[in-house]
Every structure is written in C-alpha cells, then in structure tokens.
C-alpha cells in the first residue's frame, strides 16, 4: 500500500538522542548489543541496567539487521538496535549493509505501529563511514520506507554536530 495522506515530517535535530520523546530511538549498536561507546553507551547508561538484561536475551545482532527492546528509563517507548558496517573503503558491501540497517529499522517500526522514530548517524562515528555517503543512504532508505508505512508521522535525524546536521539539510533540500 502506498501512502496517500499527509507527508511524513522529517526533522534534523542537533542534540542528545536519549532525551527525545518519540516512540522509538535507534541505537547504533555493536554486534553483541551489550553496550559500547558513543550513542550505544549513552543509550545504555540512560536506559538503566534493565536494557542490558533484555539485550542479553537477544543473542546479539548481525550487521545490517535490527532488534527491538523496551526503553526502560528513556523517555521513548522502544529502542531499535541496529548494527552498522565498519567502513573498509566500500569494498565489503558497506553500502548494502547500511541500507539494510535503515530498512530493517523501518520494518520493525511498521510492525510495532510506531508513529515517531529518531535515528543517529549510523556507522558515522568510530565505524568511520564517510558522512555524505551515509547521509545519502539514510535519507534514501527512510524516504522509500515511509511510502509504504501509513502509520509513521515523524522521522528525526539526530546529529552530533552542526557539520552532520548541515549534511542532512543539504540532502533533504
């Protein structure tokens, strides 16, 4: 089914993803789902130990896939964990794997009837994915996904600095 109603609102937010009051935030996780640095560590710290306990039951997550948990102490309802690819120069299917992250997150959002979701810049931190390429994949995949999801009303791309936010603004204009 193709969306016929109001277009989805897409916002660019500079700030802390753990403070957003949306239905779900996306965690740029590692394969273990047991916490780490950057966005992953921040989400685990704010959510509290119950998130780690639930993640232990999920048996990790493969690169490009996504899994959903409760959000515990976070102001959102759910955390959707996805594992982005480490950048190796583009020769190891990184683009396909990153696109798969966004598609699988959006699939879970649709299955759980989520109206709002916030994404970090998956793979752009310590995983080293080139920012402009990652932004292009993120925007392309999210826009394709919302065409077939009549529930979602708001997407937020949460940026860690102005340079990243400007990259999203340039791509969305």
C-alpha positions in Angstrom: 0.0 0.0 0.0 1.4 3.4 -0.9 0.9 6.4 1.4 -1.9 8.7 0.3 -2.2 11.0 3.3 -0.2 13.7 4.9 3.5 13.5 4.2 5.9 12.4 6.9 7.6 15.2 8.9 11.4 14.8 8.7 13.4 16.9 11.2 17.1 17.4 11.8 17.9 17.6 15.4 21.3 18.5 16.9 21.5 17.1 20.4 21.1 14.1 22.6 19.0 11.2 21.3 18.5 9.9 24.8 16.3 12.9 25.6 13.8 12.6 22.8 10.2 11.9 23.4 9.5 9.8 20.4 8.0 6.3 20.1 11.4 4.8 19.4 15.1 5.8 19.2 17.6 3.9 17.1 20.7 2.6 18.8 23.8 2.4 16.6 24.9 -0.8 18.4 27.7 -3.3 18.2 27.1 -6.9 17.3 26.9 -8.0 21.0 24.1 -5.5 21.8 25.7 -5.3 25.3 26.7 -1.6 25.2 29.7 0.2 24.0 30.8 3.8 23.3 29.2 6.7 21.6 25.4 6.6 21.1 25.3 2.9 22.2 26.9 3.7 25.6 24.8 6.7 26.2 21.6 4.8 25.5 22.6 2.0 27.8 23.6 4.5 30.6 20.3 6.4 30.5 18.1 3.3 30.0 19.5 1.6 33.0 20.6 -2.0 33.7 17.3 -3.5 32.6 18.2 -2.7 29.0 21.4 -4.7 29.3 19.4 -7.5 30.9 17.0 -7.6 28.0 19.8 -7.3 25.4 21.5 -10.4 26.9 18.4 -12.4 25.9 18.7 -11.4 22.2 21.9 -13.3 21.3 23.4 -10.3 19.6 22.6 -8.9 16.2 24.2 -9.3 12.8 25.5 -6.3 10.8 22.6 -4.8 8.8 19.9 -6.3 11.0 17.8 -4.8 13.8 16.2 -5.9 17.0 13.7 -4.0 19.3 13.6 -3.8 23.1 11.8 -1.8 25.7 13.3 1.6 26.6 13.2 1.4 30.4 14.4 4.8 31.8 14.5 6.5 28.5 11.6 8.9 27.6 10.7 6.9 24.5 8.8 3.6 24.4 11.3 1.4 22.5 14.9 1.1 21.4 15.6 -0.4 18.0 19.1 -1.7 17.9 20.9 -1.9 14.6 24.5 -2.8 13.7 26.0 -0.7 11.0 29.0 -1.7 9.0 32.6 -0.7 9.7 34.0 1.3 6.8 36.6 -0.6 4.8 36.8 1.6 1.8 33.5 0.5 0.3 34.7 -2.9 -0.9 32.9 -5.1 1.7 29.3 -4.3 0.9 29.2 -1.5 3.3 26.5 0.5 1.4 24.2 -2.5 1.1 24.7 -3.3 4.8 24.0 0.3 5.9 20.9 0.5 3.7 19.8 -2.8 5.3 20.0 -1.2 8.7 17.6 1.5 7.8 15.2 -0.9 6.0 15.1 -3.3 9.0 14.6 -0.5 11.5 11.7 0.9 9.4 10.3 -2.7 9.1 10.3 -3.0 12.9 8.7 0.5 13.3 5.9 -0.6 11.0 5.4 -3.9 12.8 5.1 -2.1 16.1 2.9 0.7 14.7 5.3 3.4 15.7 4.4 7.0 14.7 7.7 8.7 15.5 11.3 7.5 15.4 14.7 9.1 15.9 17.9 7.9 14.1 21.5 8.7 14.9 24.1 8.8 12.1 24.6 5.0 11.9 28.2 4.0 11.3 29.5 7.6 11.1 31.3 7.6 14.5 34.1 5.1 15.3 33.0 2.9 12.4 34.3 5.5 10.1 31.6 5.6 7.4 32.0 8.7 5.2 29.4 11.2 6.3 28.0 12.3 3.0 27.6 8.7 1.7 26.0 7.6 5.0 23.6 10.6 4.9 22.6 9.8 1.3 21.8 6.2 2.2 19.9 7.2 5.4 17.7 9.7 3.6 17.1 7.5 0.6 16.1 4.4 2.6 13.9 6.2 5.1 12.0 8.1 2.3 11.5 4.8 0.4 10.2 3.1 3.6 7.7 5.7 4.6 6.0 5.4 1.2 4.7 2.0 2.4 4.0 2.9 6.0 0.9 4.9 6.7 1.4 4.9 10.5 4.7 6.8 10.8 4.3 10.6 11.1 7.7 11.8 12.2 11.3 10.9 11.5 14.1 12.7 13.3 17.8 12.5 12.2 19.7 13.3 15.3 23.1 14.8 14.7 26.1 15.0 17.0 27.4 18.3 15.5 26.5 21.1 13.1 28.6 19.6 10.2 26.5 16.4 10.3 23.2 18.4 10.6 24.3 20.5 7.6 24.9 17.3 5.6 21.3 16.2 6.3 19.9 19.6 5.5 21.8 19.6 2.1 20.4 16.2 1.3 16.9 16.9 2.3 16.6 20.2 0.4 
